[in-house]
Every structure is written in C-alpha cells, then in structure tokens.
C-alpha cells in the first residue's frame, strides 16, 4: 500500500508519492495535511494539526495555501471542516495554474528581453555571411524567399525538379500578396519547368549565366556559386547590407534586360 494508518493516528506515505507532490509545488506540511483528509475524511484544523503533527500555529497558513492551490475546500461552520479534493482534480487544477503562470512569465520575459537581445544582435552581427554546404545554402535561400513581401528576384542557371517543388508554393504566396517574382534561367532549362514558373512569375532565359543569386525586397541578397559540375551550390554569400542589395539588383536588371522573355501559355 502507498500509506497506512499508524496506531498514533499519523499517516505514512511512500517517499515517491511525497516527492511527486513536492515536485508539483507542495510543501512538506501541505503533503502531511492533505493525506489524512483523503484517508479519514473532513477534519477540523485542530484535528488535522494533531493527526498530521503540524504545529497549531502553522495549520491555518498550511490549509489556506492548500485551498489556494486547489487541493482542498472548506465547509463553513464552527469549527470549519476541511475536505480533500480528489487527487485528479487537484493535479489538473495545479497543472492549469502552472501553465498560466509559465505563460504569463514567458510573455514578460520575451516582451522585455527580446528587444534587448535583438538590439545587441543587430550591432554585433556581421554585414556578410559565408555559407558552405548545399543544405545550409538551400535552408538560407528558403528563409530568404519565405520572408519576401513585395519583390523577389531569382537568377539560377539550373533548377532541379526537387528545388522547383520546394520553391513553387512560396512563389504562389508572393504573387497572392500582389508581390512580384522575376526568375532568370539559362536556355537549357526544361520547357515543362518554364511553363510552371511562367504561371506564377515573370520568366526570362539567357544563353549563359555565371553563378546564381536571389534578392528580396531590395533588403536581402544571396549570391551562390555552384560546384565544378555546375549543378550543386558549393558556397554562398548572404547579406542584409542595403548597398550590396542595390548593386546586386542593378546587375540583375542588366542581365534581365538582355534576356529572352517566356510568355505564359
């Protein structure tokens, strides 16, 4: 059994149960006060003080705390009698209180400390990042496109079916926000890919293109350099530097104006 009644009317419980109750925020006195109430039934403060071996000077403070935490309720009268709520009800009540407390404190911490962190980060982060590895580069490209609000410029010599499948929903989202998507590719891209892109973006092709890149809202730029096989990105430069974004946009426009437009079918 978890507990048993001793001859002197005190209650013993397994250390595991006591520890679990204390982990939920109950004090030792509160544990000792609650357990006789679920075994014996309603008791007065004086009776409980004697059975649970809690000093009478402390018993009302302990019972008041238990009531506030949702473990017991009081029956009026002279003297008042205290009832235990079911362990299920008590635990669920405490869970709700803890979740509410965590949420309230989380909101305070985030609202006040995040601006401080972001301000420090804005001062410390470098203007230019070097990215290596295909997965890192594609993850950053996806983040750039996800954050786009008004205008996305994308130049790429190749566009695999996997990458097209990943990026197409984002192009649709930008278009749905009345944004503009311009995509420039080389002439050896499959016609089926060009048709799909032309439905959601302005598309043009060129004979040759060195490297590839993306520009978001004239705020963020990413320049990618492909591996020797010309198919996979090997290294990339990412920046939120406004001057670099403008320079990249001017170069993109120069290439765009001499590229051949693909009309929507």
N, C-alpha and C positions, 0 to 999 in steps of 0.2 A: 504494500500500500504506500501511497505517497505520504500520508500523515496518519498519525494515530493519537488518541487522547490518552494522556498520562494520568496517573492517579491524582496528581496535584492540579488537574484541570488545565495544564498548559498544553500547547499544540506543537508538535514537531513536524517539520516538512523536509523533504529531500533538499540537499544543497542545490541541486539542479533547478528545482522549482523556484527557490528563493533567489537564485542568481538571475533567472529569467525575468522574474518580476522586478528585480532591481535594475536590470538592463533596460527595462521599459520606463524607468524613472521613479519607481517607488523606493522609499527609504526602508531601512530595517524595521523601524517602528510601524510603518504603514503595512508592511507584509505581515507582521505579527498581529496587527489589529484586524486585518481583512480575513485571515484564515479561520479564526474562531466563529466569525459571523456566517461563513458558508457551512461550517460543521454543526454548530449549535443552533443558529438562527438569530433573530433580533435580540440585541443586548443593549443595556444602558451603558453610558460612559463609565460609570463606576464599576459595573460588572466586567466590562471589557478591559479596564485598567488592571483589574485583579487577575483575570484569566490570561491575558497576554503579557503580563508583567511589564506594563508600561507605566512610568510614573504618572500619578493622577494630574500633576501639574502640566504634563505634556499631552494628555489624552485628547483634549478638545482641539488642540492645534493639529494633532495627527488626524483626527476624524474630519476636521474641516478640509484638510488637504486631500484626503481620500475622496470626499464628496466633490470637491472641485475637479479632481482628475477623472471622475466618473465611475468610481469603483463601489461606492455605497450611496444610500439615500437615507433621509431622516424621517422618522414618523413622529409627528408632534405629540406632545403630552408632558406630563410631569411625573417622572422624568422622561425626557425624549429617548426613543429607542432607535437603534441604528440597524439597517438592513443591508446585506450584501447584494449587489447586483450580480447577475450571472457572469462567470469569467469571460464568456464570449462577448457579452455586451460591454463589459469593462474594457477588454482588449481592443475591440473595434472603436470604442469611444476614444481611447488613448491614441490609437493609430490616426484617427481623424484630426485630433488635436495636434499631434506631432507633425502631420503633413501640412496642416495650416501654418504651424509655427515655422517649419522649414521654408514654405513658400514665401511667407512674409519676410523672413530674414534674408532669403535669397534675393528678393526684389530690392531690399535696401542695399545689400552688398553690391549687386550688379549695377543698380542705378547710380550709386555714388562712386564706386571704384573703377568701373569700365571707362568712363571719360578720362580718368587719371591715367589708366593703362594705355588707352588709345593715344592720348596726347604724348606720352613718353615714347610709345612705339613709333608715332609719326615723326618724332625728332630723331630717333635712333636708326630707323630702317634705311638701308641704302637706296639710292636712286635707281640702281640697276642690279638685277639678279641674274646669275648664270645658272641655268638648269641643265642637268645631264640625265640621260636615260629616257627612253621612249615613254615609259609610264608616267614619269614626273612631268614631262613636257605635255603629254596629252591631258593630264589632270589639270594643269595650269591653263591650257587652252580652253578646256571645258568650263573652268571657272570664269575665265575672261568673257566667253560667249554668254554664259548664264547671267552675268551682271550687266549685259548690254541693254540699254534702254531705247536709244534713238538710232544709232548707226553702227553697223558692223562692216568692216572691210576685210576681206579674206583673200589672200593670194597663195596658191599652192600648186606646184607642178603636178602632183598626183593626189588622188583622193580615193582611198580604198572603199569597198562596199561596207566594211565594218565601221569606218570613220564616218561615212555618209549616214549610215543608220543611226549612229550616236548623235550627230550634229543636226540632222534634219528637223527634229522636234523643236530645237532651240531657234532655228531659222523661222519656223512657223510662228513661234511665240513672239519673236521680234516683229514680224510682219503684222501679227494680230494687235500689237500695240502701236500700229501706224509707224513703225520704225522702218529703216532702210537697210537692206542687206545687199552688198555688192561682192560677187565672187569671181575671181580671175583664175583661170586654169590654163594648162597647155593644150594644144590641139589633139593630143593623143588620148585624151580622156574619152571613155566610152560614151556613145551617144545616149544610152539609157540614163546614165548619170547626169548628163547635161540636161536632159528633159525634166528629170525630177527636180533638179536645182532651179531650173527656169520657172517652175511653178511657184516658187516661194522667194525668189531673189532675182536681181539683175545679174546676168552671167555674161562674161566675155572670155575669149580664148586668145592665146598668143602662141607663136611658134616656139619660143624659148623663154624660160624663166629661171633665174638663179636664186635658190633658196625659197623660203615662203614666210608668210607673216600674217598677223592679224592686228587690227586696230579697233578699239572700242570707244565710241563716243568722243573721239579725239582726246581721251584721257589716259588710255592704257594701250601699250603696244607690246607685241611679242614677235620677235624675229627668230625663225627656226632655220637651222642648217641641217640638211639631210646627210646621211651616211654616204660612203663611196658608191654603194649600189644605187643611190638615188631614190630609194623607196621609203626609208625609215628616218625620222628625225633623230639626230645624234646629240645635238647641243642647241640650246636656245637662249636668247637674251630677252628678259622681261623687264618692263619699266613702267612707272606711272609719271615719268618726267614729261611735262607738257611740251617742252621744246622738241624732245625726241619724237613724241607722238605726232607733232605737227610736221616734222621733217619726213617721217615715215608716210604720213598722209600725202604730202606733196609728191613723193616718189611713186606712191601707189597711183595717184591721179595721172602722172606722166605715163606710166605703163598702161593704165586703163584707157587713156585716150587713143592709144595706137593699137588697141586690141580689137578683135572682131566680136561683135555682139551676137548672142544666141537668143533668138526670139522664142517667146512662149508659144507652144503649138496650140 
